[in-house]
Amino acid sequence: MANKVAVYRKEHFNAAHRLANPTWSVEENERVFGKCALPNYHGHNYELIVKVIGEPDPETGYVIDMKLLSDLIQREIVARFDHRNLNLDTVEFRSLNPTAENIAVVIFNLLRPHLENKLDLQVRLYETPRNFVEYPA
């Protein structure tokens, strides 16, 4: 049986967003999304936990070098989203509602191509200390 180990890297970014469906009326957006649909946006201090699962390398003992994982997250996620308005400043959310669920999927899809196929990946994104999502579930 394989000795799979999960390693975690925690990072942080701040971003603003607005939740809205452009095909709905202002009233419908406010009914569904509440204060998150206000037209002038709002922000979050996102906490991101990236989980990588695999067998430790027999030569290094690493599942993945944590410094390399941190550099990857900084380059692909933090540099792209930190201190940005997700709706206005990012390509990823120009036509995708930046819910925590969608942000987690986007982050997963940005990181996955940079990891070896033998490694499993999971993203946990805290939008607030009490609200978080995981992808894949």
TORVODO-150918 format. One record per residue (C-alpha): x, y, z; residue in three letters. Coordinates in Angstrom, 2 decimals, padded with zeros to 5 digits. Example, Ala and Ser with C-alpha at 12.3 -4.5 7.8 and 13.67 -1.06 7.14 Angstrom:
BEGIN
> east	north	up	nugu
> 012.30	-004.50	007.80	ALA
> 013.67	-001.06	007.14	SER
This chain:
BEGIN
> east	north	up	nugu
> 000.00	000.00	000.00	MET
> 001.24	003.45	-000.86	ALA
> 002.38	005.80	001.90	ASN
> 000.51	008.89	000.76	LYS
> 001.05	012.02	002.78	VAL
> -000.85	015.32	002.64	ALA
> 001.13	018.56	002.87	VAL
> -000.45	021.98	003.27	TYR
> 000.60	025.50	002.41	ARG
> -001.32	028.49	003.73	LYS
> -001.26	031.82	001.91	GLU
> -003.26	035.03	002.09	HIS
> -004.63	037.61	-000.32	PHE
> -007.03	040.55	-000.15	ASN
> -009.52	041.19	-002.91	ALA
> -012.76	043.01	-003.63	ALA
> -015.71	041.63	-005.54	HIS
> -019.40	041.96	-006.18	ARG
> -021.79	039.07	-006.57	LEU
> -024.35	039.63	-009.28	ALA
> -025.94	037.94	-012.24	ASN
> -025.87	040.46	-015.12	PRO
> -029.06	039.04	-016.62	THR
> -031.06	039.76	-013.43	TRP
> -032.59	042.99	-012.20	SER
> -031.03	044.97	-009.37	VAL
> -033.85	043.79	-007.12	GLU
> -033.32	040.10	-007.98	GLU
> -029.56	040.38	-007.38	ASN
> -030.18	042.04	-004.01	GLU
> -032.74	039.36	-003.09	ARG
> -030.35	036.50	-003.91	VAL
> -026.95	037.97	-002.98	PHE
> -027.94	040.53	-000.32	GLY
> -025.23	043.01	000.65	LYS
> -022.77	041.15	-001.59	CYS
> -024.65	042.61	-004.59	ALA
> -024.17	046.25	-003.61	LEU
> -022.89	048.14	-006.67	PRO
> -019.69	049.53	-005.13	ASN
> -018.15	046.15	-004.23	TYR
> -016.83	044.85	-000.92	HIS
> -013.65	043.05	000.11	GLY
> -012.37	039.98	001.91	HIS
> -009.15	038.89	003.54	ASN
> -008.97	035.47	001.90	TYR
> -007.05	032.64	003.54	GLU
> -005.97	029.99	001.06	LEU
> -004.87	026.50	002.05	ILE
> -003.43	024.37	-000.72	VAL
> -003.28	020.64	000.00	LYS
> -000.99	018.39	-002.06	VAL
> -001.15	014.62	-001.59	ILE
> 001.41	012.12	-002.76	GLY
> 004.09	009.65	-001.81	GLU
> 007.27	011.13	-000.36	PRO
> 010.16	011.03	-002.80	ASP
> 012.62	008.31	-001.72	PRO
> 015.62	010.62	-002.24	GLU
> 014.34	013.85	-000.66	THR
> 011.53	012.69	001.60	GLY
> 009.34	015.45	000.17	TYR
> 005.89	015.07	-001.35	VAL
> 006.63	018.51	-002.83	ILE
> 009.22	021.09	-001.86	ASP
> 007.19	023.55	000.24	MET
> 009.28	026.50	-000.97	LYS
> 008.44	025.60	-004.57	LEU
> 004.76	025.24	-003.64	LEU
> 004.80	028.64	-001.93	SER
> 006.51	030.22	-004.95	ASP
> 003.90	028.67	-007.25	LEU
> 001.00	030.01	-005.17	ILE
> 002.60	033.45	-004.96	GLN
> 003.17	033.58	-008.71	ARG
> -000.10	032.09	-009.95	GLU
> -002.58	033.23	-007.30	ILE
> -001.39	035.99	-004.98	VAL
> 000.27	038.09	-007.68	ALA
> -002.84	037.72	-009.84	ARG
> -005.58	038.40	-007.24	PHE
> -004.08	040.28	-004.26	ASP
> -005.39	043.84	-003.87	HIS
> -007.50	043.47	-007.01	ARG
> -011.15	043.92	-007.78	ASN
> -011.90	040.43	-009.03	LEU
> -014.80	041.60	-011.22	ASN
> -012.91	044.44	-012.88	LEU
> -009.19	043.64	-012.69	ASP
> -009.01	039.95	-013.57	THR
> -009.66	038.03	-016.76	VAL
> -010.86	035.01	-014.81	GLU
> -013.92	036.77	-013.37	PHE
> -014.94	039.12	-016.15	ARG
> -017.80	036.78	-017.01	SER
> -017.77	034.45	-013.98	LEU
> -019.47	035.43	-010.74	ASN
> -016.64	035.54	-008.14	PRO
> -018.32	033.46	-005.46	THR
> -016.02	031.63	-003.06	ALA
> -016.95	028.43	-004.90	GLU
> -015.92	029.82	-008.27	ASN
> -012.74	031.38	-006.89	ILE
> -011.69	028.00	-005.44	ALA
> -012.26	026.25	-008.79	VAL
> -010.29	028.94	-010.63	VAL
> -007.40	028.65	-008.16	ILE
> -007.37	024.87	-008.56	PHE
> -007.30	025.20	-012.35	ASN
> -004.45	027.72	-012.21	LEU
> -002.31	025.50	-009.96	LEU
> -003.07	022.03	-011.36	ARG
> -001.03	022.32	-014.60	PRO
> 002.10	023.14	-012.59	HIS
> 002.02	019.98	-010.46	LEU
> 003.09	016.49	-011.41	GLU
> 000.21	014.22	-012.40	ASN
> 001.06	011.81	-009.59	LYS
> 000.14	014.49	-007.02	LEU
> -003.43	015.14	-005.90	ASP
> -004.51	018.71	-005.23	LEU
> -007.20	020.28	-003.08	GLN
> -007.92	023.96	-002.47	VAL
> -009.57	025.31	000.68	ARG
> -010.53	028.99	000.54	LEU
> -011.70	030.93	003.59	TYR
> -013.73	033.98	002.64	GLU
> -014.32	034.72	006.32	THR
> -013.16	032.85	009.43	PRO
> -016.51	031.01	009.44	ARG
> -017.19	030.60	005.69	ASN
> -014.98	028.42	003.53	PHE
> -015.14	026.15	000.52	VAL
> -013.09	023.21	-000.73	GLU
> -012.45	022.04	-004.26	TYR
> -012.57	019.28	-005.17	PRO
> -014.95	018.32	-002.38	ALA
